[in-house]
Amino acid sequence: MIQDEKEYLDFSRVPQSKGIPSYLPAIALAGVLAIFVMGGLSAFLSGWGHSWPSTHTLRVDLGNLPK
């Protein structure tokens, strides 16, 4: 049996949502922007450190590579 008024659950009305926080769209936009920045960096820096064309790669001495 319920003794105290604070323990009583009121199901007569539906609680109202406060909505999404005002900073959440800014965080989501920053996250999407970070994804595209990282994708762009991956695409533009993918050729760094590679020896190409084959006229240069055939001159790389593979015998002196550290093990």
SVG drawing of the C-alpha trace seen along z (x, -y; Angstrom):
<svg xmlns="http://www.w3.org/2000/svg" viewBox="-6 -26 78 35">
<polyline fill="none" stroke="black" stroke-width="0.4" points="0.0,0.0 1.3,-3.5 1.9,-5.5 3.4,-8.7 2.1,-11.1 5.6,-11.2 5.4,-7.5 2.2,-7.8 2.6,-7.6 0.4,-9.9 -0.6,-8.4 -3.3,-10.9 -1.1,-13.1 1.7,-12.5 5.0,-14.1 6.1,-16.8 9.4,-16.4 11.9,-19.3 13.2,-18.6 16.8,-18.3 19.4,-20.5 20.3,-23.6 24.0,-22.6 23.2,-19.2 22.8,-20.3 26.2,-22.2 27.9,-19.1 26.3,-17.0 27.4,-19.4 30.9,-19.5 31.0,-15.7 29.9,-15.5 32.4,-18.2 35.2,-16.3 34.2,-13.1 34.5,-15.0 37.8,-16.7 39.3,-13.3 38.1,-11.8 39.6,-14.7 42.9,-14.4 43.0,-10.7 42.3,-11.3 44.8,-14.1 47.6,-12.6 47.3,-9.1 50.1,-9.5 52.6,-10.8 55.6,-8.5 55.0,-6.4 57.5,-6.1 55.8,-6.4 56.1,-6.1 57.9,-2.8 61.0,-4.5 61.7,-5.6 60.6,-2.5 62.9,-0.3 65.9,-2.3 65.0,-1.7 67.6,0.6 65.6,3.2 68.6,5.0 69.4,2.5 66.1,2.5 66.2,2.9 64.8,6.1"/>
</svg>
